[in-house]
Amino acid sequence: MPTASRRSFRRLAATVLASSFLLVGALSLKPCRAEAEPVALTFDDLPVMSINDDADYQRTTMARLIKGLHRHHYPAFGFAIGGDVESGPDHLGERLLNEWMEAGFPVGNHTWSHNSLNKTPVETYIADTARADALLRGLMRPHGQTPQWFRHPYLDTGATLEDKHRFEGWLKAHGYRVAPVTMENSDWEFSPAYDQALKTGDLAKAEAVRRAYVRYTASVVTWYRAAGLQLLGRRPAYVFLLHACRLNADSIDDLARIFRENGLKPVSLAKAMRDPVYRRSDDWADADGDEWLTRWAHLAHKKLDWDKFPDPPSDISDESDRLDPNE
Ligand SMILES: [Zn+2]
């Protein structure tokens, strides 16, 4: 290329480059939609919550859950039940938990026996949590993780404030923080009916249960967003309680659509917990394990719009209760 035309080529290239910067600049100056609201996706009852003990079913569940979360580039957090991690043929529970960690997802402690602190003496509950801690600590070490978060089964944090504080004292002394819940969709009420339909090969029934679950999730997410705004006067970062079940593994794309439609953006648990709302006291003792918006509402003498809270379809929850009376 002759010198003159090389120079004009450079000039042309510089002009193109400059105008593309201007274009990018103009695009980024464009007023954007309301900022996305953070939501941490937490999955309880790892390795897998299922009424179906079949090893292949559980392996497929974990594989699909991981694949779905990766497909959407979602961070996620898993709370493991020590006793379930140790169970299953050929260390199945351990292997599934390892797959979760190898996929880049962190793990927290969800006790050994999945007991309720409201119905268990505190010393027994501490010993049970410590047993899970010892197992998880060993399994997490090769992945460069240590247990730092605890999730109470049934969200039961103690029938009295004295019990609650005693257990929280143990948690703090062992480097744990409590993972609260500010959004949930009763997936455990749908999950047994879905597992059962797949187990019996009734695919039409399974899909009907799944569709009802997705519809229900859309309605409760709307409710929780409105409740958060009503209680706090702003949109908080949410912590969403889900379970590591096939129903969720098969519904990640639908959940993603619901998040998009609600302007929710999945973030890590640690990031969601940086919202100052989680520094509020949750010193509320009740027979029922409440999520945290309800606790804060009680403490602030405010009422959430519970009359508008949707119920899961009764035929599905009745069937799940029959299939899994312990939940
Ligand atoms: Zn649980």
Residues whose N, C-alpha, C, O or C-beta is under 5 A from the ligand:
A	BS01	ZN	D44 D45 P153 Y154
